[in-house]
Amino acid sequence: MTAIREIITDSAQDIQNEFDSLNVDRGGSGIMMPKSRFHLIRVRGLKSPAANILKQELLSLGGECATGQQVILGDPEPGDALIMGTRKQLDQLVPKLKSQPFGLKSLARELADFLSSDNGKHSHIPGPLADLGGTPENLPLIMGVLNVTDDSFSDGGEYLDPDMAVEHALKMVADGADIIDVGGESTRPGSDSVPADREMARILPVIERLSANCELPISVDTKKAPVARTALEAGAQLVNDVSGGRHDPEILELVATIGCPYILMHMQGVPKTMQSNPQYELLMDDLHHFFSERLDVALKTGVSADRIILDPGIGFGKSRRDNYEILRRLRELKVFGRPLLVGASRKSFLQNSAGDNPPERIDESVAAGTIAMANGASILRVHDVRPALKARVVHQGMRASL
């Protein structure tokens, strides 16, 4: 019988519990804790001298730094590196880099920010979630999908009639939804954009009646500034933009002026073509680069950082494998310190047989949502509210054990 047991956790409390079970002195466990937390961090855009200094400093501390051969050999083009070290080694690295040239002072500041936030774990309830009624006890929030369209992938045409749309929304409210997301333009793979006036004609009667009949926050799912403005005036309180502000930059100016929460989503391509053989060299690196760039644009436009929610865009320019990788590695995106929204509900990557239809994927959707919750999602966008709430109860029970 084996006498060893590997402890796999990212929880400091789990590690402290192991120390306590051995009756380790609290002073001693405080010294050892930083040595028990290991980090693997990718650094983008290092010039050769900076990469070589970084590697030598880490080696001197007992850590490691991997770079491509071209960087070591002095290629003038910037390259990337992988930092490997314990929390203690990285804490010691920061002051060493502060005195170094070639952009390493800036890297020291970024590392210090990262370490102080413990990979974003402090940000489980920032700005917009509090506005939307979120507390540590009821996260993730459940966002119910209301497609007022004729061609959405799962329920297109079912809720074009405003009476039926409002009835369905109120049912989701009764089932326990925290947010209702109203959209008047399908963004399914292969879909065409619709004119703003048609989009507004679909959603405005619904938003007006919903805002008068329920107290839950209403989200408008649109990439067009005129549609978002009209929806907000009609009673919506947040904007869900699948284009991340690229389709209509004025939507960022609108959000900045009003100060409402803003969901910024990643999508490769546009809905019409996004699923035509999507390709990534490194998926998570691409997501990180995209969010870094779009957050910078949003902040420069005047959007407050604590208004922004990030969505990695499950099913938007992603292969089946890509979608599962995002679910598995979702926690890496918490480095931005923003809430994460995941919308995997009923999507085709969950398909188990060629004949199943989107409404038949409830069990698979709940499984995907549960994985997302465990890996740091703050909002789940779902078609089926009650099963998602049941999964949240299980997640909350697991979280209470920490």
Buried (B, 14 or more C-beta within 10 A) or exposed (E): EEEEEEEEEEEBEBBBEBBEEEEBEEEEBEEEBBEBBEBEBBBEEBBBBBBBBBBEBBEEBEBBBBBEEEBEEEBEEBBBBEBBBBBBBBBBBBEBBBEBEBBBEEBBEBBBEBBEBBBBBEBBBBBBBEBBEBEEEBBBBBBBBBBBBBBBBBBBEBBBEBEEBBEBBBEBBEBBBBBBBBBBBBBBBEBEBBEBEEBBEBBBBBBBBBBEEBEBBBBBBBBBBBBBBBBBEBBBBBBBBBBBBBBBEBBBBBBBEBEBBBBBBBBBEBBEEBBEEBEBEEBBBBBBEBBEEBBEBBBEBEBBEBBBBBBBBBBBBBBEEBBBBBBEBBBBBBBBBBBBBBBBBBBBBBBEEEEEEBEBBBEBBBBBBBBBBBBBBBBBBBBBBBBBBEBBEEBBEEBEEE
